[in-house]
Amino acid sequence: MPQHAVARAVALVPQESPITFPFSITEMVLMGRFPHHRRTVGLSGLGWEGPEDVRVAEAAMRETDVLHLAHRSIADVSGGERQRAVIARALTQEPKVLLLDEPTAFLDLHHQLDICSILRRLNEERGLTVVLVSHDLNLASQYCDRLLLLDKGRAVRLGPPEEVVTPEVLEAVYHCKVLVDRHPQSGLPRVTLPGRKNRDG
């Protein structure tokens, strides 16, 4: 497949998105439309945004709840808002597959849950395939349908959370004792480390 065709099918949200220029959120999100621009002779192959590009970008910003920040500089928003804007940029590519590398890294608990809820909704409502890398076993267990557990690049277990997040599998990979129970609301596996015994008295 040519590169522009891959870019129309697959979008990437990296773990970190360095800010090299204080683009507005709208400007940054519109960059996701580049794979859809028609090649224009005399402009070195660059395209310019049209009404359809703006419509798609605004829809993506609305879905990720950053439309109200459209004219703000990407350098002046919180980490959670910036990550939602980066996801909006990926959505403007109108991909079939969204790849994310540690999408909740460096975010506080509130923003982690916010990002996970957005990704789950996009999967359910738009049929978007979401593939994410995460070291957070509980996040993966609660929000992902299928997990692939790796150990030094080797596939150890593939399947639904109930088959992957087990004490036997995790202890073999991480070489430490873990406690696995069921989340009281979702019923899905939840991992905790054994606590320290109370030495009072």
Secondary structure, DSSP 8 states (H G I E B T S, - for coil): --HHHHHHHEEEE-S----SS--BHHHHHHGGGGGGS---TTTTT-----HHHHHHHHHHHHHTT-GGGTTSBGGGS-HHHHHHHHHHHHHTT--SEEEEESTTTT--HHHHHHHHHHHHHHHHHH--EEEEE-S-HHHHHHH-SSEEEEETTEEEEEE-HHHHS-HHHHHHHH-S--EEEE-TTT--EEEE---------
